[in-house]
Amino acid sequence: MHVQTDFHLVRGLRLAVHRWGDPALPNILFHHGFLDHGKSFAAIAERVCDRWHVIAPDARGHGESAWIGTGGYYHFADFWHDLDGLLRHYQPEHIVGHSMGGMITTALLAVRPGRARSLALLDGMGPLESPVTAWPARLESWLDALAQPNLLGDVTERRAARRGMATLADAAARLQKANPRLSGEMALRLAGTNTEPGPNGWMWRHDPLHRTPSARPFRIDEAMCLWAKLPMPVLSIYAEQSEWLPADLPARHAVVPQLRAGVLLGAGHNLHHEQPETIAHLLESWWNAPGLCLPEGLVPGEPGRDRSVG
């Protein structure tokens, strides 16, 4: 299935937006997670784009979007502003956020409540909480990370300093090493869309600045204030074998006024990479009747602390 890529300027930064299907169909927007890219939703988009117009941006410094310029950095609030502009332009009916994309979409929709009829989250209600007492150490780590020689230059220098992989098969093997549940076919497909050739071989598209620790810890009290303001039906799908399972997930779910929660069996954190056909089916069931019931195929509730269903 053909994908079309548009480019939008946000305060002078060029953002890539990938689209599948007929623009006359209802719009669905997918937002990817950390170090991922919009085209990683292609296997889902291709299964639904005869009924929905699928839109998947690359966050700044990811995929085919531009990298921040000299002296800049990727602060989380920038992602919110970028998405605000894209939602104004595309006006999606429904939104899907994976991992970091969940944190971006939930916060934005909490303060822009009319921008979507429903929200679906894939392992998307925040990272593990970092206590405020850890902030001094985190700030020190951030400062030290920015002093790395490969991060001190401009965009051209940062691109040139990336380490390369000899072949796409090597990139796919790295993806499978990080996620053993990933099929060889999907690993190679993801490697093909999230790398680019260069003088050092095949290199990941994301800006290496993203690999520095955030200067500020995740605060659950701030997140809950936002989640409590979500006015639309919210579907939260968590993976049975998620590597990023918050111990307080039931409490996080409890603050969202209209939430349905379910567990996808046999999947890890990147559940849309591992089970795209299942995710496509679950999401279509949700879009057709958001908020009325939990889509068939999910186990109601949250995963247990021991990673089994509870």
C-alpha positions in Angstrom: 0.0 0.0 0.0 1.4 3.4 -1.1 2.3 5.9 1.7 2.4 9.6 1.1 4.7 11.8 3.2 3.8 15.5 3.8 6.1 18.0 5.5 4.9 20.8 7.9 6.8 23.7 9.3 6.5 24.3 13.1 8.4 27.4 14.1 10.7 26.7 11.2 11.3 23.0 12.0 10.2 20.6 9.3 8.0 17.7 10.5 7.3 14.6 8.4 3.8 13.2 8.4 3.0 9.9 6.7 -0.4 9.1 5.4 -2.3 6.0 4.1 -5.6 5.9 2.4 -8.2 8.4 1.0 -8.2 11.8 2.7 -12.0 11.8 2.3 -12.2 9.0 4.9 -12.3 9.7 8.6 -8.9 10.7 9.9 -7.0 8.6 12.5 -3.8 9.9 13.9 -1.1 7.6 15.4 1.8 9.0 17.5 4.8 6.8 18.0 7.0 6.3 21.0 10.6 7.1 21.9 13.2 6.5 19.1 10.4 5.0 16.9 8.9 6.6 13.8 5.5 7.1 12.1 6.1 4.5 9.4 6.4 1.8 12.2 2.5 1.9 12.1 2.5 0.9 8.4 1.5 -2.7 9.1 -1.6 -1.5 11.0 -2.3 1.3 8.5 -2.3 -1.1 5.6 -5.0 -3.2 7.3 -7.4 -0.3 7.9 -6.8 2.3 5.2 -9.6 1.3 3.0 -11.9 2.5 5.7 -9.9 5.1 7.5 -7.4 7.8 6.5 -4.3 7.0 8.7 -1.9 9.8 9.7 1.4 9.1 11.5 3.8 12.0 12.1 7.5 11.6 13.0 8.2 13.6 16.2 11.0 16.1 15.9 14.4 14.5 15.7 12.8 11.1 14.8 12.3 9.4 11.5 12.2 11.8 8.6 11.5 14.9 10.6 14.2 17.5 11.0 16.7 17.6 13.9 16.9 20.6 16.3 19.5 23.1 15.3 22.6 24.5 16.9 22.3 25.1 20.6 18.8 23.5 20.8 17.5 20.6 22.8 14.4 18.3 22.8 12.3 19.4 25.8 9.0 17.5 26.2 6.8 20.6 25.9 8.0 21.0 22.3 6.3 17.7 21.4 3.0 19.1 22.7 3.3 22.2 20.7 4.2 20.2 17.5 1.1 18.0 18.0 -1.2 20.9 18.6 -0.4 22.3 15.2 -0.8 18.9 13.5 -4.2 18.4 15.1 -5.4 21.8 13.9 -4.4 20.8 10.4 -5.6 17.2 10.2 -8.5 17.3 12.6 -8.5 13.6 13.4 -11.6 11.8 14.7 -9.6 9.4 16.8 -6.0 9.3 18.1 -3.7 6.5 19.1 -0.5 7.0 21.2 2.2 4.4 21.9 4.5 4.8 25.0 5.9 8.3 24.8 3.3 9.1 22.2 0.7 8.3 24.9 2.2 10.9 27.2 2.2 13.4 24.4 -1.4 12.8 23.3 -2.9 12.6 26.7 -1.4 15.9 27.9 -2.4 17.7 24.7 -6.0 16.4 24.7 -6.4 17.3 28.3 -6.0 21.0 27.4 -7.4 20.7 23.8 -10.4 18.5 24.6 -12.2 19.1 21.3 -9.5 17.7 19.1 -10.6 14.0 19.1 -13.7 11.9 19.7 -11.6 9.1 21.4 -8.1 8.2 22.4 -6.5 4.8 22.4 -3.2 4.2 24.4 -0.8 1.4 23.7 1.4 1.0 26.9 0.8 4.7 27.0 0.2 6.0 30.5 3.7 7.1 31.4 7.0 5.7 32.5 7.9 4.5 35.9 7.8 7.3 38.5 11.1 9.0 39.4 11.1 10.5 42.9 11.7 14.2 43.1 14.7 13.5 45.3 16.4 11.9 42.2 16.3 15.3 40.4 19.8 16.5 41.4 21.4 13.3 40.1 19.3 13.4 36.9 20.3 17.0 36.3 23.9 16.1 36.8 23.6 13.2 34.4 22.0 15.4 31.8 24.8 18.0 32.0 27.4 15.3 31.7 25.7 13.6 28.7 25.5 16.9 26.8 29.3 17.2 27.1 29.9 14.1 24.9 32.1 15.0 21.9 29.6 13.6 19.4 26.9 15.9 20.7 28.8 19.2 20.8 28.4 20.0 17.1 25.6 21.2 14.8 23.2 19.0 12.9 25.8 18.1 10.2 28.4 17.1 12.8 25.9 15.1 14.9 24.8 13.2 11.8 28.4 12.5 10.7 29.3 11.2 14.2 26.7 8.4 14.3 27.9 4.9 14.3 26.8 2.8 11.3 25.8 -0.8 10.7 27.2 -2.7 7.7 23.8 -3.9 6.4 20.1 -3.6 6.9 20.1 -7.2 8.2 22.5 -6.0 10.9 20.0 -3.3 11.9 17.2 -5.8 11.9 19.2 -8.2 14.1 19.7 -5.4 16.6 16.0 -4.9 16.8 15.4 -8.6 17.3 18.0 -8.7 20.0 16.2 -5.9 21.9 12.8 -7.5 21.3 13.0 -11.3 20.8 9.2 -11.4 20.1 9.7 -9.4 16.9 9.5 -11.5 13.7 12.3 -11.4 11.2 10.1 -9.9 8.5 8.9 -7.1 10.7 12.4 -6.4 12.1 13.7 -6.0 8.5 10.8 -3.8 7.6 11.3 -1.5 10.6 15.1 -1.4 10.0 14.4 -0.3 6.4 12.2 2.7 7.4 14.1 3.8 10.5 17.6 3.8 9.1 19.3 5.8 6.3 22.6 5.2 4.4 25.6 7.3 5.1 29.4 7.2 5.0 29.5 5.0 8.1 27.0 2.4 6.8 23.3 2.2 7.8 22.4 4.6 10.7 19.4 5.1 12.8 17.5 8.2 11.8 16.9 9.7 15.2 19.1 12.5 16.6 21.6 11.1 19.1 20.6 14.0 21.4 17.5 11.9 22.2 19.7 9.3 24.0 20.6 11.8 26.7 18.6 11.5 29.9 15.8 14.1 30.4 16.9 17.0 32.6 13.6 16.7 34.5 12.1 13.6 36.2 8.6 12.3 35.3 6.1 13.4 38.0 3.1 11.3 38.5 1.2 14.0 40.3 1.5 16.3 37.3 0.5 13.5 34.9 -2.6 12.6 36.9 -3.8 16.2 36.9 -3.8 16.0 33.1 -5.3 12.5 32.8 -8.2 13.6 35.1 -9.2 16.3 32.5 -9.6 13.9 29.6 -13.2 14.2 28.5 -13.3 11.6 25.7 -13.5 7.8 25.9 -10.1 6.4 26.5 -9.0 2.8 25.7 -5.8 1.7 27.5 -4.2 -1.5 26.2 -1.3 -2.9 28.1 0.9 -5.8 27.1 1.0 -8.8 29.3 4.8 -8.9 29.1 5.4 -5.2 29.0 8.9 -4.1 30.0 7.5 -0.7 31.1 4.7 -1.7 33.5 4.0 0.9 36.2 3.3 -0.7 39.6 0.6 2.0 40.1 -1.1 1.4 36.8 -4.6 0.8 38.4 -4.3 4.1 40.2 -3.3 5.8 36.9 -6.3 4.3 35.1 -8.6 5.3 38.0 -8.2 9.0 37.4 -9.4 9.0 33.8 -13.2 9.7 33.8 -14.1 7.4 30.8 -11.6 4.6 30.5 -11.7 1.0 29.4 -8.5 -1.0 30.2 -7.5 -4.4 28.9 -4.4 -6.6 28.5 -3.1 -8.1 25.3 -1.7 -11.5 25.9 1.7 -12.6 24.6 2.9 -9.1 23.8 5.6 -6.8 25.1 6.0 -3.1 25.1 6.1 -2.7 21.3 2.9 -4.5 20.9 2.0 -2.8 17.6 5.3 -4.2 16.1 4.7 -7.6 17.4 0.9 -8.1 16.8 -0.1 -5.5 14.1 -3.1 -7.6 12.9 -4.5 -8.0 16.3 -3.9 -4.3 17.2 -5.6 -3.2 13.9 -8.7 -5.4 14.8 -8.9 -4.0 18.4 -8.5 -0.4 17.3 -11.2 -0.7 14.6 -13.6 -2.2 17.1 -12.9 0.8 19.3 -13.3 3.4 16.6 -16.6 2.0 15.5 -18.1 2.3 19.1 -15.7 4.2 21.3 -16.4 3.8 25.0 -19.2 1.3 24.8 -17.3 -1.8 25.5 -13.9 -3.4 25.7 -12.9 -4.7 22.3 -13.0 -8.5 22.1 -9.5 -10.0 22.3 -8.4 -8.1 25.4 -8.5 -9.4 29.0 -10.2 -6.8 31.2 -8.1 -5.1 33.8 -4.4 -4.5 34.2 -1.4 -6.9 34.1 -0.3 -8.2 37.5 2.9 -7.1 39.2 4.4 -10.5 38.2 3.7 -9.8 34.5 0.9 -12.3 34.5 -2.7 -11.2 34.0 -4.4 -10.0 37.1 
